[in-house]
């Protein structure tokens, strides 16, 4: 419960009874008074039901300026109680202590919340009051009137929804004999009043300088006001303070929001400009001096990119004319000289990439072999002889480790197989290459099988050695003990001997299978050599047959011999003819010799442009050369005419 005494207000800076100047709403020169209404529309002295939530929390953070109010010292006990609530030593007017036994370490009195913000004479903002603690309002004594608090058991008065930027309040329930001076006297302690508009129907609108002053004014809602000591009905009333909607408040709030939006846009713009990358330097204009500098830069590999950009900008600007055409041609020629360098760099990078792929594949194969060895260790440990000596927890860990190692091994194996499949897909589709690839895969499969058998043979040998060591250890233990063998030990020895015999038999079988695979591998190698010899013999027979055919054709048609005397000299040239024919077949309008060679360089970097052009010129019935374009755009194009040449021949 709050027990705070309110009394006393300061004198007004002017006398409202003698101030007869006309006042306008919205002036900042002082408290102005005119009769009328603002945009509260139909607000009148009639009671209205409010549906919004009460603003009791706002009343707990109110603050009153202490410079304009005084507290009389007629009741020293009330003054001491107020100072004690604030946690300060109570002092009188002359500075003497009122309570000599005051202990500053105690702070506020136990169970008493901070004072109400409407207490005159104290310009502080109290700490927030807990929402579950009831607030008890006390009597407020003013110069011309007295305010009595409402019943604390009644619910707090309802208020409407607060308009944005609200600085104006509606005050209803004023006494009929109430004047503007009394209104100023009551509400000036809430803050600076900009304007008052009083109606003849016992209500008014008050506009404050700041928005927080409205919250202080709402604290007085529900108070009963009495003018002086009169009990006449015209001198009493019940105050109802509520938010009011005014155009000036809304306009100021919108202006403030627009100003904040402008500041935010300006801040974002400055941030974007700060983070924006700097603009590239402008390209210099063309001149003979700048042309010589750019020509030198074009010859330098480190400055080539900058010089090419400058050259491109000059050409796009239209700097090429009759006088500067030779200079531009020399710069373009210098730029063209870098083509071979770039092609060589590309080939070197491709070679490095292939080497890196090969290294990665070898490293992956080594990792896979180590995984295989680890898995073999786990499988060996899982055998009954070793498995029986481990505890239950150790067996569980070994099983988990074995499963994880097998999963990782399978993943690496799939990755390695994927790399091999990609390499197989990149290979050519030629029949001879396919046969050689098939044989190589068969050989690699046999080699891998032989390696697997060899590894299995080694693992079996290791297991056999381990069993032998265990048998020897058991025999040593028996010799040291110098006692007869137990039936259990005899049984274990028998089991070990049986296991050894089984391992030896299995080892013999694996060795026989390994020898058989080696014999098959040798046989396949011999077959491969025989097939290669047969292919060479077939090629020789084909060459002899072609020579006989050409000789017979020369004897029959001596004229055709001079025209078509063996245009294709080797199998490589035949392959080139097939590839070029396929390429030109999908380019019906022909292609230049540079375009054809650029395509062939993707397959083999050793192909020479002059050799290709010489080969195509020899095959007149398969390829023909045409001139296309007019003037500067004149270009030589090769076209495929094999179908027409077939009909002619």
C-alpha positions in Angstrom: 0.0 0.0 0.0 1.3 3.5 -0.9 1.1 6.0 1.8 2.4 9.2 0.1 1.1 12.7 0.9 0.5 15.0 -2.0 0.1 18.7 -1.4 1.2 22.1 -2.8 1.6 23.5 -6.3 3.7 26.5 -7.4 2.3 29.8 -8.7 1.4 30.1 -12.4 3.7 32.3 -14.5 0.7 34.4 -15.5 -2.7 35.3 -14.3 -5.4 33.7 -16.5 -8.1 36.1 -15.1 -6.3 39.1 -16.6 -5.1 37.4 -19.9 -7.7 38.4 -22.5 -5.6 37.8 -25.6 -7.1 35.4 -28.3 -5.4 32.0 -28.3 -4.9 29.5 -31.1 -4.5 25.7 -30.9 -1.0 24.5 -31.7 1.0 27.6 -30.6 4.2 27.0 -28.7 4.4 30.4 -26.9 2.5 29.3 -23.9 -0.8 27.8 -22.6 -3.4 29.1 -25.2 -7.1 28.9 -24.6 -9.9 28.9 -27.2 -13.3 27.4 -27.0 -14.1 24.7 -29.4 -13.4 21.0 -30.3 -10.7 19.1 -32.1 -10.9 15.8 -33.9 -12.4 13.9 -31.1 -15.7 14.3 -32.9 -18.6 13.4 -30.8 -16.7 13.4 -27.5 -19.0 15.1 -25.0 -19.9 14.9 -21.3 -21.8 11.7 -21.9 -20.2 8.6 -20.5 -18.7 6.3 -23.1 -17.7 2.6 -22.8 -14.1 1.9 -23.7 -13.2 -1.5 -25.0 -9.4 -1.2 -24.9 -7.1 -2.4 -22.1 -6.3 0.0 -19.3 -3.0 1.7 -19.2 -2.1 1.2 -15.6 1.5 0.4 -16.4 2.0 3.8 -17.9 1.2 5.5 -14.7 4.0 3.8 -12.9 6.8 5.4 -14.9 5.7 9.0 -14.7 8.0 11.8 -13.7 7.4 15.3 -12.5 9.7 18.3 -12.7 10.8 19.2 -9.2 11.8 22.8 -10.1 8.2 24.1 -10.4 6.7 22.5 -7.2 7.2 22.9 -3.5 6.3 20.7 -0.5 5.3 22.6 2.7 6.9 21.5 5.9 3.7 21.7 7.9 3.9 17.9 8.6 7.5 16.8 9.3 6.4 13.2 9.8 5.1 13.0 6.2 8.4 14.5 4.9 10.5 12.0 6.8 8.4 9.1 5.6 8.8 10.3 1.9 12.6 10.7 2.3 12.8 7.3 4.0 10.9 5.7 1.1 13.6 7.1 -1.3 16.4 5.6 0.8 17.8 9.1 1.8 18.5 10.5 5.2 15.5 12.8 6.2 16.6 16.4 6.6 14.8 19.5 7.4 14.8 22.9 5.7 17.9 24.1 7.6 19.7 20.8 7.1 19.1 19.3 10.5 18.3 15.6 10.6 14.7 14.8 11.4 15.3 11.2 12.2 18.6 10.8 14.1 18.3 7.0 14.2 18.0 6.7 10.3 20.2 3.9 8.9 21.1 4.6 5.2 22.0 0.9 4.6 18.4 -0.1 5.1 17.3 1.7 1.9 13.5 1.8 1.4 11.2 0.5 4.1 10.5 -3.2 3.8 7.2 -4.0 2.0 6.7 -0.4 0.7 7.1 0.0 -3.0 8.6 3.2 -4.6 6.6 6.4 -4.3 4.0 7.4 -6.9 5.3 9.6 -9.7 2.8 12.4 -9.1 4.4 13.3 -5.8 5.3 17.0 -6.0 8.7 18.3 -5.3 10.6 15.2 -6.4 12.0 15.1 -9.9 13.1 11.4 -10.2 11.9 8.4 -12.2 11.1 5.6 -9.7 11.9 2.1 -10.5 9.1 -0.1 -12.0 6.5 -1.4 -9.6 5.7 -5.1 -9.8 2.5 -5.7 -11.7 1.0 -7.9 -8.9 1.4 -5.1 -6.3 -1.7 -2.7 -6.0 -1.1 1.0 -6.4 -2.9 3.2 -3.9 -3.4 6.8 -5.0 -3.4 9.6 -2.4 -5.1 13.0 -2.1 -3.5 15.7 -4.2 -3.8 19.3 -2.9 -3.6 22.1 -5.4 -3.9 25.8 -4.9 -7.5 26.2 -6.0 -8.8 22.6 -5.8 -8.3 19.2 -4.3 -8.1 15.8 -6.0 -9.4 12.8 -4.2 -8.3 9.3 -5.4 -10.8 6.8 -6.7 -11.8 3.6 -4.8 -8.8 1.2 -5.1 -11.2 -1.8 -5.3 -12.7 -0.5 -8.6 -11.2 -1.6 -11.9 -8.9 1.0 -13.5 -10.6 3.3 -16.1 -10.7 2.1 -19.6 -8.9 3.9 -22.5 -9.2 3.9 -26.2 -6.4 2.7 -28.5 -3.5 5.1 -28.4 -3.1 7.0 -31.8 0.4 7.2 -33.2 2.4 10.1 -31.9 -0.3 11.1 -29.4 0.4 14.3 -27.5 -3.3 15.3 -26.9 -5.6 14.0 -24.1 -9.3 14.3 -23.6 -10.3 15.4 -20.1 -14.0 14.8 -19.2 -16.0 15.2 -16.0 -14.8 18.7 -15.2 -16.8 20.8 -12.7 -19.2 23.3 -14.3 -17.5 26.1 -12.5 -14.1 24.9 -13.5 -11.9 27.5 -15.3 -8.8 27.2 -17.6 -6.6 28.3 -14.6 -7.8 25.3 -12.6 -7.1 23.0 -15.6 -3.6 24.4 -16.0 -3.1 24.1 -12.3 -3.9 20.4 -12.2 -2.3 19.3 -15.4 0.8 21.5 -15.6 2.6 19.2 -13.2 2.4 16.5 -15.9 4.5 18.6 -18.3 4.6 21.6 -20.6 1.2 22.4 -22.0 1.1 23.6 -25.6 -2.6 24.4 -25.9 -5.9 23.9 -24.2 -9.3 23.8 -26.0 -12.2 23.9 -23.5 -15.8 23.2 -24.3 -18.9 24.5 -22.6 -20.0 20.9 -21.8 -17.5 20.2 -19.0 -14.7 18.7 -21.0 -11.5 19.9 -22.7 -8.6 18.8 -24.8 -5.0 19.4 -23.7 -2.0 19.2 -25.9 1.4 18.6 -24.3 4.9 19.2 -25.6 6.0 15.5 -25.5 4.4 12.1 -25.8 5.5 10.8 -22.3 3.5 13.7 -20.7 0.3 12.0 -21.9 1.1 9.0 -19.7 1.5 11.2 -16.7 -1.9 12.9 -17.4 -3.6 9.4 -17.7 -2.6 8.8 -14.1 -5.2 11.4 -12.9 -8.0 9.5 -14.6 -10.7 8.6 -12.0 -9.8 11.3 -9.5 -12.7 13.3 -8.0 -12.0 17.0 -8.1 -13.4 19.6 -5.7 -13.0 23.4 -6.1 -11.9 24.9 -2.8 -14.0 23.7 0.2 -17.3 23.9 -1.6 -19.6 20.9 -1.7 -21.9 22.3 -4.4 -22.5 20.0 -7.4 -21.3 22.6 -9.8 -17.9 22.7 -8.0 -17.3 18.9 -8.1 -16.7 16.3 -10.8 -14.9 13.1 -11.6 -12.0 13.3 -14.1 -11.8 11.0 -17.0 -8.6 11.3 -19.0 -8.2 9.4 -22.3 -6.2 9.5 -25.5 -7.4 12.0 -28.2 -6.8 11.9 -31.9 -5.5 15.2 -33.3 -4.4 16.1 -36.8 -1.3 18.0 -35.5 -0.1 15.0 -33.6 -0.5 12.7 -36.6 1.2 15.2 -38.9 4.2 15.6 -36.5 4.4 11.8 -36.1 4.4 11.3 -39.9 7.0 14.0 -40.4 9.2 12.3 -37.8 8.7 8.9 -39.4 9.6 10.3 -42.8 12.7 11.9 -41.3 13.7 8.6 -39.8 13.1 6.9 -43.1 15.3 9.5 -44.9 18.0 9.0 -42.3 17.8 5.2 -42.8 18.0 5.5 -46.6 20.9 7.9 -46.3 22.7 5.5 -43.9 22.1 2.5 -46.2 23.3 4.5 -49.2 26.4 5.5 -47.5 27.0 1.9 -46.4 26.5 0.7 -50.0 28.9 3.3 -51.3 31.4 2.3 -48.8 31.2 -1.4 -49.7 30.9 -0.8 -53.5 34.1 -1.9 -55.3 36.1 0.9 -56.9 35.4 1.6 -60.5 38.1 0.5 -63.0 40.4 3.2 -64.3 39.2 4.8 -67.6 40.8 3.6 -70.8 43.1 6.2 -72.4 42.2 7.7 -75.8 44.1 6.4 -78.9 47.2 8.1 -79.9 50.5 7.1 -81.6 52.3 7.2 -78.2 49.6 5.1 -76.4 49.5 2.7 -79.4 53.3 2.0 -79.0 52.9 1.5 -75.3 50.0 -1.0 -75.8 52.0 -2.8 -78.5 54.8 -3.3 -76.1 52.4 -4.5 -73.4 50.9 -7.0 -75.8 54.3 -8.7 -76.2 54.6 -9.1 -72.4 52.7 -12.1 -71.0 52.2 -10.5 -67.6 50.6 -7.3 -69.1 48.7 -9.0 -71.9 45.2 -9.0 -70.3 45.3 -5.2 -69.6 46.6 -4.5 -73.1 44.0 -6.6 -74.8 41.2 -4.8 -72.9 42.6 -1.5 -74.1 42.8 -2.7 -77.7 39.2 -4.0 -77.6 38.0 -0.7 -76.2 39.8 1.2 -79.0 38.3 -1.0 -81.7 34.8 -0.7 -80.3 35.1 3.1 -80.1 35.9 3.2 -83.8 39.5 4.3 -83.6 40.4 2.2 -86.7 40.8 4.3 -89.8 43.1 4.4 -92.9 46.0 6.0 -91.0 45.9 3.7 -88.0 44.9 0.5 -89.7 48.5 -0.8 -89.9 49.1 -0.1 -86.2 45.9 -2.0 -85.3 46.9 -4.9 -87.6 50.3 -5.2 -85.9 48.6 -5.2 -82.4 46.1 -7.8 -83.5 49.0 -9.9 -84.9 50.7 -9.6 -81.5 47.6 -10.8 -79.8 47.3 -13.7 -82.2 50.9 -14.7 -81.3 49.7 -15.6 -77.8 47.3 -18.3 -79.1 50.1 -20.9 -79.4 51.3 -20.0 -75.9 47.8 -20.4 -74.4 47.3 -23.7 -76.2 50.6 -25.0 -74.8 49.6 -23.8 -71.3 46.3 -25.6 -71.7 48.0 -28.8 -72.8 50.4 -28.6 -69.8 47.6 -28.1 -67.4 45.8 -31.1 -68.9 48.9 -33.1 -68.5 49.2 -32.0 -64.9 45.6 -33.0 -64.3 46.2 -36.4 -65.8 49.2 -36.9 -63.6 47.3 -35.8 -60.5 44.5 -38.2 -61.4 47.0 -41.0 -61.7 48.6 -40.1 -58.4 45.2 -40.0 -56.8 44.2 -43.4 -58.2 47.5 -44.9 -57.0 47.1 -43.4 -53.5 43.5 -44.7 -53.4 44.6 -48.2 -54.4 47.3 -48.1 -51.6 44.6 -47.0 -49.1 42.3 -49.8 -50.3 45.0 -52.4 -49.9 45.7 -51.2 -46.3 41.9 -51.4 -45.6 41.9 -54.9 -46.9 44.8 -55.8 -44.6 42.9 -54.3 -41.6 39.7 -56.2 -42.5 41.8 -59.4 -42.8 43.1 -58.7 -39.2 39.6 -58.4 -37.9 38.5 -61.6 -39.7 41.5 -63.4 -38.2 40.6 -62.2 -34.8 37.0 -63.3 -35.3 38.1 -67.0 -35.7 37.1 -69.3 -32.9 40.7 -69.9 -31.6 41.4 -66.2 -31.0 37.8 -65.2 -30.4 37.4 -67.4 -27.3 40.2 -65.5 -25.4 38.6 -62.1 -25.7 36.1 -60.7 -23.3 32.6 -59.8 -24.2 33.3 -56.1 -24.4 36.4 -56.7 -26.6 34.4 -58.9 -28.9 31.8 -56.2 -29.3 34.4 -53.6 -30.1 36.1 -55.8 -32.6 32.8 -56.5 -34.4 32.0 -52.8 -34.5 35.4 -52.0 -35.8 35.2 -54.7 -38.5 31.8 -53.5 -39.7 33.1 -49.8 -39.9 36.3 -50.9 -41.7 34.3 -53.0 -44.3 31.9 -50.0 -44.9 34.8 -47.6 -45.5 36.6 -50.2 -47.7 33.4 -50.7 -49.8 33.1 -46.9 -50.3 36.7 -46.5 -51.4 36.3 -49.5 -53.7 33.2 -48.0 -55.3 35.1 -44.7 -55.8 38.0 -46.5 -57.4 35.7 -48.4 -59.7 33.9 -45.2 -60.6 37.2 -43.6 -61.6 38.0 -46.6 -63.7 34.6 -46.6 -65.4 35.1 -42.9 -66.2 38.5 -43.7 -67.8 36.9 -46.5 -69.8 34.1 -44.2 -71.0 36.7 -41.6 -72.2 38.5 -44.2 -74.4 37.8 -44.4 -78.1 35.2 -46.7 -79.6 37.6 -48.2 -82.3 37.3 -52.0 -82.7 41.0 -52.6 -82.3 41.2 -50.5 -79.2 38.1 -52.3 -77.8 39.7 -55.7 -78.3 43.0 -54.5 -76.6 40.9 -53.0 -73.8 39.0 -56.2 -73.3 42.2 -58.2 -73.2 43.8 -55.7 -70.8 40.8 -55.9 -68.5 40.9 -59.7 -68.6 44.6 -59.6 -67.8 44.0 -57.1 -65.0 41.2 -59.3 -63.7 43.5 -62.3 -63.7 46.3 -60.3 -62.1 44.0 -59.0 -59.4 42.7 -62.6 -58.8 46.3 -63.8 -58.6 47.1 -61.0 -56.2 44.1 -61.8 -54.1 45.0 -65.5 -54.0 48.5 -64.5 -53.0 47.3 -62.3 -50.2 45.0 -65.1 -49.0 47.9 -67.5 -49.1 50.0 -65.1 -47.0 47.2 -64.7 -44.5 46.8 -68.4 -44.2 50.5 -68.8 -43.6 50.3 -66.2 -40.9 47.5 -68.0 -39.2 49.3 -71.3 -39.5 52.4 -69.7 -37.8 50.2 -68.3 -35.1 48.7 -71.7 -34.4 52.2 -73.3 -34.3 53.4 -70.7 -31.8 50.4 -71.4 -29.6 51.1 -75.1 -29.7 54.7 -74.5 -28.8 53.6 -72.3 -25.9 51.3 -75.0 -24.6 54.0 -77.6 -24.8 56.4 -75.4 -22.9 53.8 -74.8 -20.2 53.3 -78.6 -20.0 57.1 -79.2 -19.6 57.4 -76.5 -16.9 54.5 -77.8 -14.8 56.0 -81.4 -14.8 52.6 -82.9 -14.4 50.4 -85.1 -16.3 48.2 -83.6 -19.0 44.6 -83.0 -18.1 42.0 -84.5 -20.4 40.9 -80.9 -21.3 44.4 -80.1 -22.6 44.6 -83.3 -24.6 41.4 -82.4 -26.2 42.6 -78.9 -27.0 45.8 -80.3 -28.6 43.7 -82.7 -30.7 41.6 -79.8 -31.8 44.6 -77.7 -32.6 46.2 -80.6 -34.6 42.9 -81.0 -36.6 42.8 -77.3 -37.3 46.4 -77.3 -38.4 45.7 -80.2 -40.8 42.7 -78.4 -42.2 44.7 -75.2 -42.7 47.5 -77.2 -44.4 45.0 -78.8 -46.8 43.4 -75.5 -47.5 46.8 -73.9 -48.1 47.7 -76.7 -50.6 44.4 -76.1 -52.4 45.1 -72.4 -52.6 48.6 -73.0 -53.9 47.3 -75.3 -56.6 44.7 -72.8 -57.7 47.3 -70.1 -57.7 49.5 -72.2 -60.0 46.6 -72.9 -62.3 45.8 -69.2 -62.6 49.4 -68.4 -63.4 49.3 -71.1 -66.1 46.1 -69.5 -67.5 47.7 -66.1 -67.5 50.7 -67.4 -69.4 48.5 -69.1 -71.9 46.5 -65.8 -72.4 49.7 -63.9 -73.0 50.8 -66.5 -75.6 47.4 -66.2 -77.3 47.8 -62.4 -77.3 51.2 -62.6 -79.0 49.8 -65.0 -81.6 46.8 -62.7 -82.3 49.2 -59.7 -82.7 51.2 -61.7 -85.2 48.1 -62.7 -87.1 47.0 -59.0 -87.2 50.4 -58.0 -88.6 50.2 -60.8 -91.3 46.7 -59.6 -92.2 47.9 -56.0 -92.5 50.8 -57.2 -94.8 48.4 -59.2 -96.9 46.0 -56.3 -97.2 48.9 -54.0 -98.3 50.0 -56.5 -100.9 46.5 -56.9 -102.2 46.1 -53.2 -102.4 49.3 -53.0 -104.4 48.2 -55.7 -106.8 44.9 -53.9 -107.3 46.6 -50.6 -108.0 49.0 -52.3 -110.4 46.2 -53.9 -112.3 44.3 -50.6 -112.4 47.4 -48.9 -113.6 47.7 -51.4 -116.4 44.1 -51.0 -117.4 43.6 -47.3 -116.8 46.9 -45.5 -117.0 45.0 -42.1 -116.9 43.4 -42.9 -113.5 46.8 -43.9 -112.1 48.1 -40.4 -112.6 45.0 -38.9 -111.0 44.4 -41.3 -108.1 47.8 -42.8 -107.3 47.3 -43.9 -103.6 46.0 -40.7 -101.9 45.8 -42.4 -98.5 49.2 -43.6 -97.5 48.7 -44.9 -93.9 46.1 -46.0 -91.5 46.5 -42.7 -89.6 45.5 -40.7 -92.7 42.5 -43.0 -93.2 41.4 -42.3 -89.6 41.9 -38.5 -90.2 39.8 -38.8 -93.4 37.0 -40.5 -91.5 37.0 -37.9 -88.7 37.2 -34.9 -91.1 34.4 -36.4 -93.2 32.2 -36.8 -90.1 33.0 -33.3 -88.9 32.2 -31.7 -92.3 29.1 -33.7 -92.7 27.6 -32.0 -89.7 28.7 -28.6 -91.1 26.9 -28.5 -94.5 28.1 -24.9 -95.2 31.7 -25.9 -94.8 34.5 -25.0 -92.4 37.8 -23.3 -92.5 41.1 -25.3 -92.2 41.8 -23.6 -88.8 38.4 -24.6 -87.5 39.0 -28.3 -88.6 42.5 -28.3 -87.1 41.2 -26.9 -83.8 38.8 -29.8 -83.6 41.5 -32.3 -84.5 43.8 -30.8 -81.8 41.4 -31.9 -79.2 42.2 -35.5 -80.2 45.9 -35.2 -80.9 48.1 -32.1 -80.4 50.7 -33.4 -82.9 48.5 -32.9 -86.0 49.9 -30.3 -88.3 47.6 -28.0 -90.3 49.7 -28.2 -93.5 49.5 -32.1 -93.4 45.7 -32.0 -93.1 45.4 -29.5 -95.9 47.7 -31.6 -98.1 45.6 -34.7 -97.4 42.3 -33.0 -98.2 43.7 -31.6 -101.4 44.7 -35.1 -102.5 41.2 -36.4 -102.1 39.4 -34.3 -104.7 36.3 -36.6 -104.9 35.8 -36.4 -101.1 36.6 -32.8 -100.2 36.4 -29.6 -102.2 37.5 -26.1 -101.4 35.2 -23.1 -102.0 35.6 -19.3 -101.6 32.9 -17.5 -99.6 32.3 -13.9 -98.7 33.1 -10.6 -100.5 36.0 -8.3 -100.1 37.6 -8.3 -96.7 35.3 -11.1 -95.5 36.6 -13.5 -98.2 37.3 -16.9 -96.7 38.3 -20.4 -97.9 36.0 -23.2 -96.8 36.2 -27.0 -97.2 33.1 -29.0 -97.8 32.4 -32.7 -97.8 31.4 -34.0 -101.3 31.9 -37.8 -100.8 28.4 -38.7 -101.8 28.7 -36.8 -105.1 32.2 -38.2 -105.7 30.9 -41.7 -105.2 28.5 -41.3 -108.1 31.2 -39.8 -110.3 33.7 -42.5 -109.6 
